[in-house]
Amino acid sequence: MRKVMVKWPHWAGYAAAVWALGYGALGLYWALGGSGFPFGRSDPDWEPGLSVLGEATPERAGPVIAVLGVLGAAAGLALARGVRRGRAVLLGFAWAAAVVLTVVVTDNRVLMLVAYAPLLAVFAFTGVPGGQPMSELVPWSRVNLFVVLVGGLLWAMAALAYQRRTAARCLMCGRGAYGPARWATPQAARRWGRWAVVVAAAVPALYDASRFAWAAGIPLGITEEFWRWLDESGLRWGGLFLSLMGLAGAILTLGLVRRWGEVYPRWIWFRAGRPVPLMLAVVPASIVSVIVLSGGLTYWRLRMVHGFDDWGMWATWLPPLTWPLWGVALAAAALAYYLRRRGVCRVCGGGGLREAEPAAERG
């Protein structure tokens, strides 16, 4: 069999180590009195419950970040080199870093900026309406959340590569000598993947419905006074924009179980009939699932602080409480799509006829 170089598993550990060392250096800088500490009361967006680091200070958090950065750099190098001694500790550290950085430290501002990214791109050329500087819309404290998110994704990649390498699994597809588990076969993934897609497409519907209603002049789930303020400020159209983005996302989610999600349809004339690249669907869906999960957990923190008794404004806080379910379902849907479509591995040759999905199942 011809050899195929699998690139990302070889550099993921080194990349995680470099990120950890760089962010650790920032922690040391903040600990020594440097400016720009993005957490705690110095965050311009600060409010109780928004961030798990809402009460952090550079004097206390800076040294911790610096120490964790050094430990992370050492752990990243060990992962990259496939060190087997202390495997459980290394895996635990790597996966914990991935979860904490992608889901716990980040918050709903990442989701907001991603959703408004098209508008921000326009504002970069036309200016923000009202003359507000872009630096106020995208301050360092928000940019830092993306830096943290990237670090978490690098740690997830490093952990996955190391886990596969030290378990004698293929670095490309993750299959072992005995093939995939029963739940990971294409047939099984199609069955449970359908349910995951249904949930992932349905959960945000309540949020979208309320914002569509506001745009139509119906104060669904809010007071008349609040709706008038939305109308006068123009923010109801911002809600409509988010709902349209959500609707587009729901349609793309359905593509994870539809034929047009695997082969470009005719209306995409320049690619019609060609296979949709596997990772073109898996990577964005996976990243969005993490961002949605983090955003949903933020709203739970906020409600734990502010309470659940403002039922006159339920549309502003109740729908986002379901977003953790949305995030988990979308991640499962992306995984099912990957398991169905990964096919025969170019490296190990796994996924032959015994694993192939019958044509009748594909529909």
N, C-alpha and C positions, 0 to 999 in steps of 0.2 A: 504494500500500500504506500502511495506517495505521502511524504511527510508534509503536514500543513502546520505552519507556525501559528500558535494561538497567542496573540500579543497581550491582551489586557491582563490575563492572570499573572504575567511576568512583571508587569510594571505597577500593578495595583498596590502591592505592599509598599513599594518604594514611594509611590505618590502619597499614600496615607502617612508615611513617616515624614515626608517633606512638609505636608500640610500640618501635622502635629507639631513639628519643630518650629514652623513659622508662626503658628497661632500661640505656641508656648512663648515665643519671643515677644509677641504682643502682650501676653500676660505679664511678663517681666517688665516691659516698658510701662504698663499701667501701674504695676506695683511700685515702681520707682517714681511715680508722680506724673507720668506722661498723660497727655490729653487724649480724648476720644474714646473713653471707656463707654461701651455701647449699652450697658445693662444698668439696672437699678434706677435710682431717681434721676440720673443724668440722661436717661432716655427721654427725648422730647415727647414720645407717645405714652409715657408712663401713666398707668392707672392700676389700681389694685386688681390682681388676678390675671392681668394680661400676660405676664411672663413668669416663669418659675424662678427667674433670677431678678424679680422685681425689687428685691431688697438688697441685692448684691452691691458691694462697694469695691473700688479698685484696690483698696488696702487689704481686704480680706480675699476677694476672688482672684486678684492678680497673681499672688504666689501659687494658689491652687492651680490656676491655668498653666502657669510656667512649669510646675512639677509634672502635671499630667501631660504637657507637651513633650517633656524629656522622656517620660515613660512611654508615651505613644510612639515617639521616634524609634525607641529601642524595640518596641513590640512590632512596629511596621517592618523594620528590617528583618526581624525573626520570621515574620510571616512570609516575606518575600523570598527568604532563603530556605523556607520549608523546614525550619528547626522543629524536631519532633519532641524534644524534651519540654515538658510543661505544656503539651498540646491543649489540654482542657483549659488551662489558665489563659493561654494566648487566644483561643477561640472565644472564651467568655469575655475577655477584654475587648476584642475586636467587635463582636456583635453588640456588646453593651454600648460601646462608643458609637456604633452605627445607629442604634435605636435612640440613644440620648440626644445625639446631634441632629438627627433628621426629624424626630417626632416630639421630643420633650423640650429642648431649648428653643426651637423655632416656634412660631405662633401664627395666628391667622393673617398677619400682615404679609407673609409670603404669598398666601393664596390671593389676597387682595391685589398685590402688585402684579402677579401673573395674570389675573383676570383683566386688569386694566392695562396690560402691556401694550396692546394696539393703540390705545388712547395716548399713553405716555410717549410712544414712538412718534405720534403726530405732534404732540406738544413740544417735543424736542426740536422740531423744525418751525412750528408756528408760534410757539410761546404758550404759556398756560393762560387760559381765560382769566381776566381780572388782574393780570400782571404778577401773579404769584411765582416766585422763582422755583425752578425744578428742584433745587437743593432742599426745599421745604417738603416737596412731594416725595422725594427719595433721599432722605437724610442718611448719614452713615449708619445710624442704629438699624435702619431697615436693610441697607446693603449688607451689613454684617450678618444678618439672618441668612442671606444667600450664601455667604462665605461659610457659615456653619453648616448649612444644608449640603453644600458641595463636599465638605469634610466628611459628613456622615455617609454620603453616597460612596466616597472613596473607601471608607472603612468597611462598608458592606461588601464592596467588590473584593477588597483584600481578604476579608473573612471567608467569603465564598470560595475564592481561588485556593486559599490555604486549606480549607476544609476538604475540598475535592482532592488536592494534591496529597494530603496526608492520609486520605482514606482510599487511595489507589483508584480514584475515579477520574473519568475523562475531564480534562480542563475545559474542553469546549462545550460538552453537552451535560456533563455530570453523571452519565451512566456508569454503573459498575460492571463487574464481570458477569453478574446474573441479570442484567437488564433492569428496567425501571420497576418500581413497586406497582402493585395492581392499581392503586388510585392514580398513578402517573401515566398510565397508558393512554393513547389518544382516545380510545372509546370511552374510558372512564372520565377523562378530562372534558369531553364533549358533554357528558351528562351533567356533572356538577358545575361545569362552566356556564351552562345555560342559566342556572339559578343565580349564579354570581352576577351575570350580566343583567338579568331582570332586576335584581336588587340595586345594582350600581346605577342603572338608568332610572329607576323609580324613586329612590330616596330623595334626590334633589328636586323632585317635581313639586313638592309643597312650597319650597322656597321660590321656585320659578313662578308658580301660580300666583303667589302673593304679589310679586313684583310686576307681573303682567297686569294684575288687577289695579295696582296703583297707577300704572301708566294709562290705564283706561278710565281713570277717575273714580275707582272703587276703593275706598279705604279698608281693604280686607285686613283684619288683624291689627289695625292701628286706630288711633283716635282721629276724629275729624280735624282737630287742631294740628296734629302732627302731619296729617296728609296735606293741609294747606301750606304748612311750612315746607314740605317736600316740593309742592307745586311751585311756590314762590322762589325757592332756591334753585330749582331745576334738577334737584337730586332724584326726582322720580324717574327721570330719563337715564340717570346713571344706573338705577335699579333695573330698568328695562334692558340696558346694555348687558348687565351681568346675567340677566335671565336668558337673553339670546345666546350668550356664551355657554350658559348651562345647557340650553337646548341643543346647541351644536355638539357639546360634549356627550350628551345622552345619545345622539345619533351615531357618533363615532364609537361609543361604547357598544351599541347594538352591532356594529360591524365586527366585533370580536367573535360573533357566532354566525355571521352571515357570509354568503359567498363573496359579496362585494368587498368584504374585509380581507379577503385572501387574494382576489384577482381584481385589478382595476376595472371598474365598470366603463361602459361605452362613453358616458358623458365626460370622463377624463380622457379626451381624445388622444392626447400625446402619450398616454401610457396604457390605453385600453387593451385588455386581454393579457397584460403582463402580470406576473405575480407581485403582490405587495411584499416588499422586503420585511422579513419577520421582525427585526428589531425596530423598524419604523413605527410599528404599532406597540410593541412590548415596552420599549424604553419610555416613551412619553406617558403611557398609561401607568406604568410603575411609579414614575416620578410624581405624577398628579395624585396618585393614590396616597403617597406619603404626605404631600402637601395638604390634601383634604383631611387626612387623619389628624395631622397637627392642628389645622384650623378648628376642627371639631372639638378637640381636647381643650383648646383655648376657650371656646365658648362655654364649656363645662366649668372651667376654672372661674370665668367671669360670673356665671350664674351662682356658683357656690359662694361668691363674695357678695353679689348684689341681690340674691334671692330669686325665687321662682314665682312670686306672687303678683307680678304686673301683667295680669291676663288681658288687660285692655290693649296691650302692645305685644301680644304673643307672636305676631308675625316677624318681629324684629329679633327675637331670641330663640323661639321654639324650633323652627326648622333647622338651624345650624347644629342643634344638639344631636341630630341624627347623622351628622356628617362622619363621625367615626365609623359607623356601619357602612356608609358609602365608601370610605377609604379602604376598609378591609375587603369589601365586596369587589371593588375595582382591582385591587391587587390580586385577588383570587381569579378574577376574570382574565387578567393579563397573563397569569401563570397558566391557566387552562389553555389559552390561545397558544402560548409558547409550546406547551406539551403536545398539543395537537399538530402543530406545524413544523416542529424542529426536524423531522424526517431523519434520513440517514446521516450520521455524523461524518464529516470530512476527515476527522482525526482518528477516531477509534472504530468507525464502521458500524457502530451500534444503530439500532432502529431499522432493522431489515424487515423481512416479510412477516415475521412473528409479531412484530409490533405495529406494523402498518395499519392505518385505519381503513376499514372497508369502504369502498366507494359509496355503498348504500347509506353509510353513516354520514358521509360528508354532505350529500344532498345538493 
